[in-house]
Amino acid sequence: MRVLAIIALGCSLSACALTVDQIDVPYQAGANLSVVEGASNARVQVLGDDGRTVYKNRVSVKKNGYGMEMADIVAKNDIPKTVAEGVEKELGSLGYSIGPGGVRVMVEILRFYSDFKMGFLSGDAVADASAAVKIIGPDEKIAFAKNYEAGGIEEQIQLASGDNARAALIKAMRNLVGTIINDKAFQDAIKAAQPKNATAS
């Protein structure tokens, strides 16, 4: 009887916690960016890769009123590709020329997950994201490598649902992309690794 009560509570609190939620997690750009000096002379192409070793097939999991894990929450879109497109979009906003012929930026997603922290009257959806970023020069050598982390929180939620996980994950994605593209060492490495005597068109 207690198990049935827990299942019933999970369904009532989480729009049926036994049903898998499929969510789209788009990249939403942050604040306007200032053009980086010398960026127009650098060409860059960004590619995404999935390096997750845990939670590769889901981005969160529903929980019932007792904090027990229920149905998975999965992303409909390709998360590594979406993050890579976000990085490329923002590099374009910084003034870099986008396309092949310069350097490649490899963005390998290591973690992209949202967990629900349950409180007495409400809870929070807490997302964290991390990526290993490499810049590969025209000689196919790694010119730069660094790991980045960021998070996002959707506060004071009532349901451990896909919609609330999505809100936190969107924030985490935006913050991760922002952390990468605003790193001056990353910006300088893109310019330094360009083909010699090459000027982006």
C-alpha positions in Angstrom: 0.0 0.0 0.0 2.8 2.4 0.8 4.4 1.8 -2.6 1.1 2.6 -4.3 0.8 5.7 -2.3 4.2 6.9 -3.3 3.5 6.2 -7.0 0.2 8.1 -6.8 1.9 11.0 -5.1 4.6 11.1 -7.7 2.1 11.3 -10.5 0.0 14.0 -8.9 3.0 16.2 -8.1 5.0 15.7 -11.3 2.4 15.5 -14.1 2.9 11.8 -13.8 6.4 11.1 -12.7 6.3 7.7 -14.4 6.1 9.2 -17.9 9.4 10.0 -19.7 9.7 13.8 -20.5 11.3 14.8 -23.8 12.6 18.3 -23.8 14.3 20.6 -26.2 17.2 22.5 -24.7 18.1 25.4 -27.0 21.0 27.8 -26.8 19.8 31.2 -25.7 22.3 34.0 -26.2 23.5 36.1 -23.3 24.2 39.8 -23.2 25.5 41.7 -26.2 29.3 41.2 -26.7 32.0 43.7 -27.7 34.1 42.9 -30.7 37.6 41.6 -29.9 40.5 43.5 -31.4 42.1 41.5 -34.2 39.3 38.9 -34.3 38.3 39.7 -37.9 41.7 38.4 -39.1 41.1 35.0 -37.5 39.0 32.2 -38.9 37.5 29.5 -36.7 35.2 26.5 -37.0 33.6 24.9 -34.0 32.7 21.3 -33.6 30.9 19.4 -30.8 31.6 16.0 -29.3 30.0 14.0 -26.6 32.4 12.9 -23.9 29.8 12.1 -21.2 30.5 8.9 -19.3 27.4 9.0 -17.1 23.9 10.3 -17.8 24.6 10.2 -21.5 21.1 9.2 -22.4 19.3 11.6 -20.1 19.6 15.2 -18.8 17.6 14.8 -15.6 15.2 12.5 -13.8 11.8 13.2 -12.3 11.4 12.8 -8.5 8.2 12.3 -6.5 7.3 14.0 -3.3 9.6 11.7 -1.3 12.6 12.6 -3.4 12.6 9.2 -5.1 13.8 9.0 -8.7 11.1 8.2 -11.2 11.0 8.6 -15.0 13.9 10.0 -17.1 14.0 13.4 -18.7 15.7 13.3 -22.0 16.9 15.9 -24.5 15.4 15.8 -28.0 18.2 17.9 -29.5 21.9 17.0 -29.8 23.4 18.7 -26.8 27.1 18.7 -27.9 26.1 20.1 -31.3 23.8 22.8 -29.7 26.6 23.9 -27.4 29.1 24.0 -30.3 26.7 26.1 -32.4 26.3 28.5 -29.4 30.1 28.9 -29.1 30.4 29.5 -32.9 27.6 32.0 -32.9 29.1 34.0 -30.1 32.6 33.9 -31.6 30.9 35.4 -34.7 29.5 38.1 -32.4 33.0 38.8 -31.1 34.1 39.5 -34.7 35.8 36.2 -35.6 35.3 34.9 -39.1 33.4 31.7 -39.0 34.2 28.7 -41.3 36.9 26.2 -42.3 40.4 27.3 -43.3 41.7 28.6 -40.0 41.6 26.7 -36.7 39.1 24.2 -35.3 37.6 24.5 -31.8 36.5 21.1 -30.4 34.0 21.4 -27.6 33.6 18.0 -25.8 30.7 17.9 -23.4 31.7 16.1 -20.2 28.6 16.7 -18.2 25.1 18.2 -18.8 22.6 17.4 -16.1 20.0 18.9 -13.9 19.1 17.5 -10.4 16.1 18.4 -8.3 16.8 19.6 -4.7 13.7 19.0 -2.7 12.6 21.4 0.1 9.7 21.4 2.5 7.4 23.7 0.5 9.3 24.0 -2.8 12.5 22.9 -4.4 15.2 24.0 -6.9 16.3 22.6 -10.3 20.1 22.7 -10.2 21.9 22.2 -13.5 25.6 21.9 -14.1 27.6 21.6 -17.3 31.2 21.1 -18.2 33.2 20.8 -21.4 36.8 20.1 -22.5 37.8 22.7 -25.1 40.7 22.3 -27.5 42.0 24.6 -30.3 43.5 22.6 -33.1 45.8 24.5 -35.5 46.3 24.0 -39.2 49.2 21.7 -38.4 46.7 19.5 -36.5 48.5 20.1 -33.3 46.6 21.2 -30.1 47.3 24.9 -29.6 45.1 25.2 -26.5 43.3 23.0 -24.1 41.1 23.8 -21.0 38.1 22.5 -19.1 35.2 24.8 -18.3 32.3 24.5 -15.9 29.1 26.4 -15.3 25.7 26.0 -13.7 22.2 27.2 -13.7 19.3 27.2 -11.2 15.6 27.4 -11.5 14.4 28.3 -8.0 11.3 27.8 -6.0 9.7 25.2 -8.1 6.7 23.0 -7.2 7.2 20.2 -9.7 10.2 18.0 -10.4 9.3 18.1 -14.1 10.9 18.3 -17.5 9.9 22.0 -17.9 11.8 23.0 -14.7 14.8 20.9 -15.6 14.8 22.6 -19.0 14.8 26.1 -17.5 17.8 25.2 -15.4 19.7 23.5 -18.2 19.1 26.5 -20.6 20.8 28.7 -18.0 23.7 26.3 -17.5 24.2 26.1 -21.3 24.2 29.9 -21.7 26.6 30.2 -18.8 28.9 27.5 -20.1 29.1 29.1 -23.5 29.7 32.5 -21.9 32.5 31.2 -19.7 34.3 29.7 -22.8 34.0 32.6 -25.2 34.8 35.3 -22.6 38.1 33.6 -21.6 40.8 35.9 -22.9 43.3 33.1 -23.1 40.9 31.2 -25.3 40.4 34.3 -27.5 44.1 34.9 -27.8 44.8 31.3 -28.6 42.4 31.4 -31.6 44.3 34.3 -33.1 47.7 32.9 -32.3 47.0 29.5 -33.9 45.9 30.9 -37.3 47.8 29.8 -40.4 50.9 32.0 -41.0 50.4 34.9 -43.4 46.7 34.1 -43.6 44.0 36.7 -43.4 40.3 35.8 -42.9 38.0 37.0 -45.6 
